[in-house]
């Protein structure tokens, strides 16, 4: 019987709180991924085609022109309804393609998207994800293209669509999205990033805010506002209404009086809060639905008991450990004298500072800070045991009545990797922690970087009354840690319960909360069953630091509805949509930790509400079919999970703990051209590199193998001399806690196939075929790089061939060919492929290993260079200790001893004496244009002694062959 392979082919295009527009000519679409703010509006730089000079001396006009852009937001009782409109004209005499790219915060739901072209409006329809995938897959099978998948910044999701515009034609894009603004540290905040990168004739931001409680303050700021622009921002505030408008003229948008560059480049930020008194809060009622906001004020803080559980495994070495120590010192300084604390650090085992929990007196805090400054990184990652130890400390302290009776007990876990020591099964760890805590304490999980699977931390936190947060590897990581701590630093109430008349109210959102922190807010929504009811009573029961608290408010239904009805610019059904939004968000959280039957019921309810209210959620998709002249292309927009988002973010290289994720990158190494971007596309937005390739040795904790563009500077005595690096593939192996590195070249010839990974136990094989530049002058050195990869699973029979043109999947008698020119995913039981258009693909095989292949594109019609590929190992946890190959051998422990100290030295590697010269390597990992000089020891003789054997030992005869046993 013919083997059948079931696939799911889809686009993941997320949602936003402001938007990122990219309008560009076809064949020159480039995106700006630098944004890291929660709400963004960006218009990417257009890359015009070359033209002949204009005889009259006038500057050439833009073919694709944005002549109008408007962002209109209506915020009612914290619920924001946003409409973004972009009007685009094709001024050319030939068809051009316009790209509409938008960014939203992860908490926003897209509700509508439309394109109007030639008087016809094409509207998106929200459908169940599986139905949408079928429609998309059918379109792809007909050779049609779809939108892009991207993630921009820390909190953003991005969605892209393009449309072909005929000569002198116009198109209007319109996006609608909604979000409940969350109160954080005493304010609500909405950010809009403004980056049109061209002058826009009609540019406008218009924000209306209505808060029946009264607006306490309303601030607006933008980092691009100079004296000339400040006057264009109108901020009008009355008792309950706020209006902000920004409408700069063309002249005000100019960077200089006679230039065409725009000054609009930065973040437009709106912050506000509402008036508060000590009461049961504010209730709004519209069309049979109510929303109740409660945020207490003028209360004494409740003491907290916090156990810091800190990862100091080898993967935390370097910057991450330093930043963690720095942040923890400052957090300890911020502890209230009435608080209690303990510090548990862990690698493959764990240790509790002074083996006890202490009151945060000045003396104890000083001693703890001194201890924190000494924490260094080493070993593996054991999460289970230190978490249970933290629970034991709290249990013991409560039992011995050391801790205040009315206090909040919490555990704050910070880790950068998945568990690989002790109990390493994530599900078992979650069960152990949940059973030990038994609902008594809160768990807050902070994932440092991308090595750790976010869903593991998220479930463990949600099951224990906490939240998870990703800490991004950046210079502000200490500030991110401190900001999170500030959110939970000051508890005000415990065991909050909100009560409403049982006979009149139904379909309530969450009404029980373990605690509320200073600066935050509780929001409850529900449906009023009896429309004839005159009043609604809301009661709040809670515990303060010293007593039980009962607050009550009685709301006249007719009066509450009349208050909102008077505001003509407010969308009238906001309470119902807010209720649906909040219900879906809370059901999605419950679904994370639900058992099978409950999860099915939650899924059905989420789908029902998402489809009814046209929300693009993780279970639904928006389908847009383009006009006929665009070949009826189908675009599917999905909202991915946090773990899915982590596969499409800006690439970073960071360290990783023993036995975890092993990224290794192979690319081409050649002398860097004066302007690398003129020859090759270095920009890469794709799966985050979780860390450096791990070498399992205390002396050599990390290693990375990679091919780069580079220029090598060698030392002759003290004077540096520039020397071109041989363009054969070069490996860089990091040593001594990432403080130093070894560089070596291997010989290679075009068409040779090298084995990178062979695991005889799992049957997984990865090979790379070398290619070279096109014809060059006689005797001129030919640059060598990888042009094709073959990945095969001997057990399942799945083969994947990746070239610079296509991705081909073979399974039995079936063959599927995917182009680089579309963003898509392809999955079945034994593997999963995710492709980012013309950028990269992520391939997971047999749940044993995950690889990333990067496409480097050469300037079109370049006379010498070719497109080429880069290779990364992102995860190898399922590979056996028998794994070998040029890269596979580095997934396990190796031993290197070096004798350094001179520009020329001899080092001992695996018993071999190797000659090495001190030099610099140009590293383009972090700065794609200028690169970064890194020092390394350049090993002679093609790395003999570093590799097991010699490079020619790894040559195989075909793309899917394995190394001989």
Secondary structure as the mmCIF struct_conf table of DSSP 4:
data_model
#
loop_
_struct_conf.conf_type_id
_struct_conf.id
_struct_conf.beg_label_comp_id
_struct_conf.beg_label_asym_id
_struct_conf.beg_label_seq_id
_struct_conf.end_label_comp_id
_struct_conf.end_label_asym_id
_struct_conf.end_label_seq_id
STRN STRN1 UNK A 8 UNK A 10
BEND BEND1 UNK A 17 UNK A 18
STRN STRN2 UNK A 21 UNK A 21
TURN_TY1_P TURN_TY1_P1 UNK A 26 UNK A 27
BEND BEND2 UNK A 37 UNK A 39
STRN STRN3 UNK A 41 UNK A 42
STRN STRN4 UNK A 43 UNK A 43
HELX_LH_PP_P HELX_LH_PP_P1 UNK A 44 UNK A 46
HELX_LH_PP_P HELX_LH_PP_P2 UNK A 48 UNK A 50
HELX_LH_PP_P HELX_LH_PP_P3 UNK A 52 UNK A 54
TURN_TY1_P TURN_TY1_P2 UNK A 55 UNK A 56
HELX_LH_PP_P HELX_LH_PP_P4 UNK A 58 UNK A 62
BEND BEND3 UNK A 63 UNK A 63
STRN STRN5 UNK A 64 UNK A 76
TURN_TY1_P TURN_TY1_P3 UNK A 77 UNK A 78
STRN STRN6 UNK A 79 UNK A 90
BEND BEND4 UNK A 92 UNK A 94
STRN STRN7 UNK A 96 UNK A 105
TURN_TY1_P TURN_TY1_P4 UNK A 106 UNK A 107
STRN STRN8 UNK A 109 UNK A 117
TURN_TY1_P TURN_TY1_P5 UNK A 118 UNK A 119
STRN STRN9 UNK A 120 UNK A 123
STRN STRN10 UNK A 125 UNK A 128
HELX_RH_AL_P HELX_RH_AL_P1 UNK A 129 UNK A 141
TURN_TY1_P TURN_TY1_P6 UNK A 142 UNK A 143
STRN STRN11 UNK A 148 UNK A 150
TURN_TY1_P TURN_TY1_P7 UNK A 153 UNK A 155
STRN STRN12 UNK A 156 UNK A 165
TURN_TY1_P TURN_TY1_P8 UNK A 167 UNK A 168
STRN STRN13 UNK A 170 UNK A 180
HELX_LH_PP_P HELX_LH_PP_P5 UNK A 181 UNK A 183
STRN STRN14 UNK A 184 UNK A 184
TURN_TY1_P TURN_TY1_P9 UNK A 185 UNK A 186
STRN STRN15 UNK A 187 UNK A 187
STRN STRN16 UNK A 188 UNK A 195
BEND BEND5 UNK A 197 UNK A 198
BEND BEND6 UNK A 201 UNK A 201
STRN STRN17 UNK A 202 UNK A 210
TURN_TY1_P TURN_TY1_P10 UNK A 212 UNK A 213
STRN STRN18 UNK A 215 UNK A 222
TURN_TY1_P TURN_TY1_P11 UNK A 223 UNK A 224
HELX_RH_AL_P HELX_RH_AL_P2 UNK A 227 UNK A 230
TURN_TY1_P TURN_TY1_P12 UNK A 231 UNK A 232
STRN STRN19 UNK A 233 UNK A 237
BEND BEND7 UNK A 239 UNK A 240
STRN STRN20 UNK A 241 UNK A 246
HELX_RH_AL_P HELX_RH_AL_P3 UNK A 250 UNK A 253
STRN STRN21 UNK A 254 UNK A 254
BEND BEND8 UNK A 255 UNK A 256
TURN_TY1_P TURN_TY1_P13 UNK A 257 UNK A 258
STRN STRN22 UNK A 262 UNK A 262
STRN STRN23 UNK A 266 UNK A 274
BEND BEND9 UNK A 278 UNK A 280
STRN STRN24 UNK A 282 UNK A 286
TURN_TY1_P TURN_TY1_P14 UNK A 287 UNK A 288
STRN STRN25 UNK A 289 UNK A 294
BEND BEND10 UNK A 298 UNK A 298
HELX_LH_PP_P HELX_LH_PP_P6 UNK A 300 UNK A 301
STRN STRN26 UNK A 302 UNK A 302
HELX_LH_PP_P HELX_LH_PP_P7 UNK A 303 UNK A 303
STRN STRN27 UNK A 304 UNK A 311
BEND BEND11 UNK A 313 UNK A 313
HELX_RH_3T_P HELX_RH_3T_P1 UNK A 314 UNK A 316
TURN_TY1_P TURN_TY1_P15 UNK A 317 UNK A 318
HELX_RH_AL_P HELX_RH_AL_P4 UNK A 319 UNK A 334
TURN_TY1_P TURN_TY1_P16 UNK A 337 UNK A 338
STRN STRN28 UNK A 340 UNK A 346
BEND BEND12 UNK A 347 UNK A 349
STRN STRN29 UNK A 350 UNK A 352
HELX_RH_3T_P HELX_RH_3T_P2 UNK A 353 UNK A 355
BEND BEND13 UNK A 356 UNK A 356
STRN STRN30 UNK A 358 UNK A 359
HELX_RH_AL_P HELX_RH_AL_P5 UNK A 362 UNK A 372
TURN_TY1_P TURN_TY1_P17 UNK A 373 UNK A 374
BEND BEND14 UNK A 379 UNK A 379
HELX_RH_AL_P HELX_RH_AL_P6 UNK A 383 UNK A 399
TURN_TY1_P TURN_TY1_P18 UNK A 400 UNK A 401
BEND BEND15 UNK A 403 UNK A 403
BEND BEND16 UNK A 405 UNK A 406
STRN STRN31 UNK A 408 UNK A 415
BEND BEND17 UNK A 416 UNK A 417
BEND BEND18 UNK A 421 UNK A 423
HELX_RH_AL_P HELX_RH_AL_P7 UNK A 426 UNK A 437
TURN_TY1_P TURN_TY1_P19 UNK A 438 UNK A 439
BEND BEND19 UNK A 440 UNK A 441
STRN STRN32 UNK A 442 UNK A 448
BEND BEND20 UNK A 449 UNK A 452
HELX_RH_AL_P HELX_RH_AL_P8 UNK A 454 UNK A 462
TURN_TY1_P TURN_TY1_P20 UNK A 463 UNK A 465
STRN STRN33 UNK A 468 UNK A 471
HELX_LH_PP_P HELX_LH_PP_P8 UNK A 472 UNK A 472
BEND BEND21 UNK A 473 UNK A 474
TURN_TY1_P TURN_TY1_P21 UNK A 475 UNK A 476
HELX_RH_AL_P HELX_RH_AL_P9 UNK A 477 UNK A 488
BEND BEND22 UNK A 489 UNK A 489
STRN STRN34 UNK A 491 UNK A 500
TURN_TY1_P TURN_TY1_P22 UNK A 502 UNK A 504
STRN STRN35 UNK A 505 UNK A 506
BEND BEND23 UNK A 507 UNK A 507
STRN STRN36 UNK A 512 UNK A 517
TURN_TY1_P TURN_TY1_P23 UNK A 518 UNK A 519
STRN STRN37 UNK A 522 UNK A 528
BEND BEND24 UNK A 529 UNK A 529
TURN_TY1_P TURN_TY1_P24 UNK A 531 UNK A 532
STRN STRN38 UNK A 535 UNK A 543
BEND BEND25 UNK A 545 UNK A 547
STRN STRN39 UNK A 548 UNK A 556
HELX_RH_AL_P HELX_RH_AL_P10 UNK A 557 UNK A 565
TURN_TY1_P TURN_TY1_P25 UNK A 566 UNK A 566
TURN_TY1_P TURN_TY1_P26 UNK A 568 UNK A 569
BEND BEND26 UNK A 570 UNK A 570
TURN_TY1_P TURN_TY1_P27 UNK A 572 UNK A 573
HELX_RH_AL_P HELX_RH_AL_P11 UNK A 574 UNK A 593
HELX_RH_AL_P HELX_RH_AL_P12 UNK A 596 UNK A 613
TURN_TY1_P TURN_TY1_P28 UNK A 614 UNK A 614
TURN_TY1_P TURN_TY1_P29 UNK A 618 UNK A 619
STRN STRN40 UNK A 620 UNK A 625
HELX_LH_PP_P HELX_LH_PP_P9 UNK A 626 UNK A 627
HELX_RH_3T_P HELX_RH_3T_P3 UNK A 628 UNK A 630
TURN_TY1_P TURN_TY1_P30 UNK A 631 UNK A 632
STRN STRN41 UNK A 634 UNK A 638
HELX_RH_AL_P HELX_RH_AL_P13 UNK A 642 UNK A 645
TURN_TY1_P TURN_TY1_P31 UNK A 646 UNK A 647
BEND BEND27 UNK A 648 UNK A 648
STRN STRN42 UNK A 649 UNK A 650
TURN_TY1_P TURN_TY1_P32 UNK A 658 UNK A 659
BEND BEND28 UNK A 660 UNK A 660
STRN STRN43 UNK A 665 UNK A 666
HELX_LH_PP_P HELX_LH_PP_P10 UNK A 671 UNK A 673
TURN_TY1_P TURN_TY1_P33 UNK A 674 UNK A 675
HELX_RH_AL_P HELX_RH_AL_P14 UNK A 676 UNK A 679
STRN STRN44 UNK A 680 UNK A 680
STRN STRN45 UNK A 685 UNK A 686
BEND BEND29 UNK A 687 UNK A 687
BEND BEND30 UNK A 691 UNK A 691
HELX_LH_PP_P HELX_LH_PP_P11 UNK A 692 UNK A 693
STRN STRN46 UNK A 694 UNK A 694
BEND BEND31 UNK A 698 UNK A 699
STRN STRN47 UNK A 702 UNK A 702
STRN STRN48 UNK A 712 UNK A 716
TURN_TY1_P TURN_TY1_P34 UNK A 717 UNK A 718
STRN STRN49 UNK A 719 UNK A 723
HELX_LH_PP_P HELX_LH_PP_P12 UNK A 724 UNK A 726
BEND BEND32 UNK A 728 UNK A 728
STRN STRN50 UNK A 730 UNK A 735
TURN_TY1_P TURN_TY1_P35 UNK A 736 UNK A 739
STRN STRN51 UNK A 740 UNK A 745
TURN_TY1_P TURN_TY1_P36 UNK A 750 UNK A 751
STRN STRN52 UNK A 753 UNK A 759
TURN_TY1_P TURN_TY1_P37 UNK A 760 UNK A 763
STRN STRN53 UNK A 764 UNK A 772
BEND BEND33 UNK A 774 UNK A 774
BEND BEND34 UNK A 777 UNK A 777
TURN_TY1_P TURN_TY1_P38 UNK A 778 UNK A 779
HELX_LH_PP_P HELX_LH_PP_P13 UNK A 780 UNK A 783
STRN STRN54 UNK A 784 UNK A 793
TURN_TY1_P TURN_TY1_P39 UNK A 794 UNK A 797
STRN STRN55 UNK A 798 UNK A 803
BEND BEND35 UNK A 804 UNK A 805
STRN STRN56 UNK A 806 UNK A 811
TURN_TY1_P TURN_TY1_P40 UNK A 812 UNK A 813
STRN STRN57 UNK A 814 UNK A 819
TURN_TY1_P TURN_TY1_P41 UNK A 820 UNK A 821
BEND BEND36 UNK A 822 UNK A 822
STRN STRN58 UNK A 824 UNK A 827
BEND BEND37 UNK A 829 UNK A 830
STRN STRN59 UNK A 831 UNK A 836
TURN_TY1_P TURN_TY1_P42 UNK A 837 UNK A 839
STRN STRN60 UNK A 840 UNK A 845
TURN_TY1_P TURN_TY1_P43 UNK A 846 UNK A 848
STRN STRN61 UNK A 849 UNK A 856
STRN STRN62 UNK A 858 UNK A 858
HELX_LH_PP_P HELX_LH_PP_P14 UNK A 859 UNK A 859
TURN_TY1_P TURN_TY1_P44 UNK A 860 UNK A 861
BEND BEND38 UNK A 863 UNK A 864
STRN STRN63 UNK A 868 UNK A 875
TURN_TY1_P TURN_TY1_P45 UNK A 877 UNK A 878
BEND BEND39 UNK A 879 UNK A 879
TURN_TY1_P TURN_TY1_P46 UNK A 881 UNK A 882
STRN STRN64 UNK A 884 UNK A 884
BEND BEND40 UNK A 885 UNK A 885
TURN_TY1_P TURN_TY1_P47 UNK A 886 UNK A 887
HELX_RH_3T_P HELX_RH_3T_P4 UNK A 888 UNK A 891
BEND BEND41 UNK A 892 UNK A 892
STRN STRN65 UNK A 896 UNK A 897
BEND BEND42 UNK A 901 UNK A 903
STRN STRN66 UNK A 904 UNK A 909
TURN_TY1_P TURN_TY1_P48 UNK A 910 UNK A 911
STRN STRN67 UNK A 912 UNK A 923
BEND BEND43 UNK A 925 UNK A 926
TURN_TY1_P TURN_TY1_P49 UNK A 928 UNK A 930
STRN STRN68 UNK A 932 UNK A 939
BEND BEND44 UNK A 940 UNK A 940
HELX_RH_3T_P HELX_RH_3T_P5 UNK A 941 UNK A 943
STRN STRN69 UNK A 944 UNK A 944
TURN_TY1_P TURN_TY1_P50 UNK A 945 UNK A 946
STRN STRN70 UNK A 947 UNK A 947
BEND BEND45 UNK A 948 UNK A 949
HELX_RH_3T_P HELX_RH_3T_P6 UNK A 951 UNK A 954
STRN STRN71 UNK A 955 UNK A 956
BEND BEND46 UNK A 957 UNK A 958
TURN_TY1_P TURN_TY1_P51 UNK A 959 UNK A 960
#
